Amino acid sequence: MTHLIGLLAVLLPVSALAQGVEHKIPRAKSAIRIDAKLDEKAWRNAKPVSDFIFNWYESGEKEQTEAKLVWDDQNLYVSWRCKDRHISAYETKRHGPVSKDDCVEIFISPNPEKVKNYYTFEINAIGTMLNRCRTDWWKGPPTWEPEGVDYRATYHGMARKDESSDDKEWIVEMAVPFANFAKDAAHTPPKPGDVWRLNLQRLGGKTNKQMSTWSPIPPPAKGFHTPEAFGRVVFVK
């Protein structure tokens, strides 16, 4: 299936691909504690999004990511479980260049009619986060301060994470209050049936610098900031 989507990414335009990638986000039926463990029933019962696509693959190991999404009346919950035999992260400064480390990211566009209005949350393996707001109403700096976000990474708070022979996987878990998207979303919280657009990403660290996404990004696009390629998500009850 992964190979088929990769072939389609070459043959079809961005708009056609984006319309074909869809995921249903279920409501969380039990409480979630943000601790980077993902052992709650709500996570166990949630279906992962489809395999990540290695849009610009050249060489190296294609280490997969299992991402899940759930929601309740307050938050959108996101988790990434990253298979990784070379985990490294060094950036500790808020809004620092975490893309140089092993990191994950979500781009969220709450209004499918204005897909270029989107928000980013990028977190490395030691829990440093970078946020950007790219909308027609935001007049501030490139970085952005969302309110009330709760998140945790496997190596959260460490001054650095060097590669180890014991490396197997790492996790990021996050809860984002819907109130952050009130200027764009039709409803906050969403109503069952509401459609948003988003993409989930992952970047490798210094050894295996892979770049992968849930929704394919076809050429000639060269980076994650391609809102036309965001997949569709439907909030379901």
C-alpha positions in Angstrom: 0.0 0.0 0.0 2.8 2.4 0.9 4.5 1.8 -2.5 1.1 2.5 -4.3 0.7 5.8 -2.5 4.2 6.7 -3.4 3.6 6.0 -7.0 0.4 8.1 -6.9 2.4 11.0 -5.4 4.4 11.1 -8.7 1.5 10.7 -11.0 -1.2 12.9 -9.5 -1.4 16.6 -8.6 -1.4 17.8 -5.0 -5.1 18.5 -4.9 -6.1 15.0 -6.1 -3.9 13.3 -3.5 -5.1 15.4 -0.6 -8.7 14.6 -1.3 -7.9 10.9 -1.2 -6.1 10.8 2.1 -8.6 10.8 5.0 -8.8 9.6 8.6 -11.7 9.5 11.1 -10.9 10.9 14.6 -12.9 9.2 17.3 -13.9 10.7 20.6 -11.9 9.6 23.6 -14.1 7.4 25.8 -11.8 7.5 28.7 -9.5 10.0 30.3 -6.0 10.6 28.9 -2.9 11.4 31.0 -0.2 13.2 29.1 2.9 11.1 30.1 4.4 9.7 26.8 3.3 6.2 27.7 0.1 5.8 25.6 -1.3 3.1 28.0 -4.8 4.4 28.3 -7.8 2.6 26.8 -8.5 5.6 24.6 -5.2 5.2 22.8 -5.4 1.4 22.7 -8.7 1.6 21.0 -7.8 4.3 18.5 -6.9 3.2 15.0 -3.5 4.6 13.8 -3.3 6.8 10.7 -1.9 5.0 7.7 1.8 4.4 7.2 4.0 7.5 6.8 5.3 8.2 3.3 9.0 8.9 2.7 8.5 11.6 0.1 12.1 12.5 -0.6 13.8 9.2 0.1 17.3 8.7 -1.1 19.0 6.1 1.2 18.9 4.7 4.7 16.4 2.8 6.8 12.7 3.8 6.5 11.8 3.7 10.2 8.0 3.9 10.6 5.9 6.1 12.8 2.6 5.1 14.4 0.5 8.2 14.9 -3.0 8.4 16.5 -5.6 11.2 17.0 -8.5 11.4 19.4 -10.6 14.2 20.7 -13.0 15.3 23.5 -14.8 18.6 24.3 -11.6 20.4 25.3 -8.7 19.0 23.3 -7.3 17.4 20.2 -5.0 14.6 21.3 -2.1 13.5 19.2 0.5 10.8 19.7 3.5 9.6 17.7 5.3 6.3 18.4 8.6 6.4 16.5 10.6 3.4 15.7 14.2 4.6 15.9 17.6 2.9 16.4 19.5 6.2 16.4 17.8 8.7 18.8 19.4 12.1 19.2 18.2 15.5 20.3 20.1 18.5 21.6 18.0 21.6 21.1 16.6 22.9 24.5 15.6 26.5 23.6 11.9 27.3 23.2 11.2 27.9 19.4 14.8 26.7 18.7 15.7 24.7 15.5 14.3 21.4 16.7 14.2 20.1 13.1 17.9 19.3 13.5 17.0 16.7 16.0 14.8 13.6 16.0 11.4 15.4 16.1 7.8 15.1 15.1 5.3 17.7 13.9 1.7 18.3 13.2 0.3 21.0 10.9 -3.4 21.8 11.6 -5.7 23.8 9.3 -9.1 24.0 11.1 -11.0 25.5 8.1 -10.9 23.3 4.9 -12.0 26.3 2.9 -8.9 28.3 4.0 -6.3 25.5 4.1 -3.4 28.0 4.0 -4.4 29.2 7.5 -2.5 26.6 9.6 -0.8 26.1 12.9 2.3 24.0 13.6 3.5 22.1 16.6 7.0 20.6 16.4 8.6 18.7 19.3 11.9 16.9 19.6 12.7 13.8 21.6 13.7 15.8 24.7 10.6 17.9 24.7 11.5 21.2 23.1 8.7 22.7 21.1 8.5 25.1 18.2 5.2 26.7 17.1 4.3 28.7 14.1 1.1 30.4 13.0 0.6 31.1 9.3 -2.8 32.7 8.8 -4.3 35.7 7.2 -5.2 37.2 10.6 -1.9 36.7 12.5 0.2 39.9 12.5 2.8 38.7 15.0 6.3 37.1 14.6 6.8 33.8 12.7 6.7 32.0 16.1 3.4 31.7 18.0 2.5 30.9 21.6 -0.5 28.5 21.8 -2.4 28.4 25.1 -2.8 25.4 27.4 -0.9 22.9 25.4 0.1 19.8 27.4 2.8 17.5 26.0 5.4 15.0 26.9 8.3 13.2 25.2 10.0 10.1 26.2 13.2 11.9 27.1 11.4 15.1 28.3 13.6 17.6 30.1 17.0 16.0 29.4 19.8 18.4 28.5 20.6 16.1 25.5 19.9 12.7 24.1 22.8 10.9 22.5 22.5 7.8 20.4 22.7 4.5 22.2 22.9 0.9 21.2 19.7 0.4 23.3 17.6 2.8 21.1 14.4 1.2 19.8 11.6 3.8 19.9 10.5 7.1 21.4 7.1 8.7 21.9 5.5 12.2 21.9 2.0 12.7 23.4 0.2 16.0 23.2 -3.2 17.6 24.1 -4.0 20.9 22.2 -7.0 22.9 23.4 -9.5 23.6 20.6 -9.7 27.2 21.8 -6.4 27.9 20.0 -8.3 27.5 16.7 -11.4 29.6 17.4 -10.5 32.3 14.8 -10.6 29.7 11.9 -12.6 26.7 12.9 -16.4 26.6 12.3 -16.9 25.1 15.8 -14.7 24.8 18.9 -15.0 22.1 20.0 -15.8 20.5 16.6 -19.1 18.9 16.0 -19.3 15.3 14.8 -18.9 15.4 11.0 -16.7 18.5 11.0 -13.8 18.2 8.6 -10.3 19.7 9.2 -7.1 19.4 7.1 -3.8 18.5 8.6 -0.6 16.6 8.2 1.7 14.7 10.5 5.4 14.7 10.0 8.6 13.2 11.4 12.3 14.2 10.9 15.3 12.0 11.7 18.3 13.0 13.8 21.9 13.2 12.8 22.4 9.6 11.7 19.2 8.6 9.8 17.9 11.9 8.4 14.7 10.6 7.0 11.7 12.9 6.3 8.3 11.3 6.4 4.6 12.4 6.4 1.2 10.9 6.8 -0.3 12.7 3.8 1.9 12.4 0.7 3.6 15.6 -0.6 4.1 15.1 -4.3 6.7 16.9 -6.4 7.6 19.6 -7.2 7.0 20.5 -3.5 10.2 20.1 -1.4 9.0 20.7 2.2 6.4 20.1 4.8 4.8 23.6 4.4 2.6 22.4 1.6 -1.0 22.9 2.9 -2.5 21.9 -0.4 -1.3 18.4 0.4 -2.8 18.2 3.9 -5.0 15.2 4.4 -8.6 15.3 5.5 -9.7 14.4 9.0 -13.3 13.9 10.2 -14.4 14.2 13.8 -16.7 11.3 14.6 -18.8 10.3 17.6 
